[in-house]
């Protein structure tokens, strides 16, 4: 299994990127990760709408 998962359906919502990938057990997962410097926000979800909601409601404290 590769160390870096292959992300697909990548969209950017503000400073947050939302992507879909398969975990090491073959389950589809969705992640939301902030790309702002010094933010550190990154979470995994089982559903795509949950990841997109987290991206829309995320507020960076790094600004």
C-alpha positions in Angstrom: 0.0 0.0 0.0 1.4 3.4 -0.9 2.3 5.8 1.9 0.4 8.6 0.2 -3.2 8.0 -0.8 -4.4 9.0 -4.2 -6.9 11.9 -3.7 -9.7 12.4 -6.2 -12.6 14.8 -6.5 -10.5 17.6 -4.9 -12.3 20.9 -4.5 -11.3 24.0 -2.7 -13.7 25.9 -0.4 -12.0 29.0 0.8 -8.6 28.0 2.2 -9.8 24.4 2.8 -9.4 21.5 0.3 -11.9 18.6 0.4 -10.9 15.3 -1.2 -12.0 11.7 -1.5 -9.6 8.7 -1.1 -9.6 5.0 -0.1 -8.0 4.2 3.3 -5.8 1.2 3.9 -8.8 -1.1 4.4 -10.3 -0.1 1.1 -13.1 2.1 2.6 -13.9 5.4 0.9 -13.0 8.3 3.2 -13.3 12.1 2.8 -10.9 14.6 4.2 -10.9 18.4 4.8 -7.6 20.1 5.2 -6.8 23.8 5.5 -4.0 25.1 3.4 -3.3 28.3 5.3 0.1 28.7 6.9 0.3 27.6 10.6 -3.4 26.5 10.7 -3.1 22.7 11.0 -6.8 21.9 10.5 -7.2 18.4 9.0 -10.0 15.9 9.6 -11.3 12.7 8.0 -15.0 11.9 7.5 -17.1 9.0 6.4 -19.4 11.2 4.2 -18.6 13.8 1.6 -21.3 16.3 2.8 -19.8 16.2 6.3 -16.3 17.1 5.0 -17.8 19.9 2.8 -19.7 21.3 5.8 -16.6 21.3 7.9 -14.8 23.2 5.1 -17.5 25.8 4.9 -17.7 26.4 8.6 -13.9 26.4 9.3 -12.4 29.6 10.6 -8.7 29.9 10.7 -7.1 31.4 13.8 -3.8 31.6 12.0 -4.7 34.8 10.1 
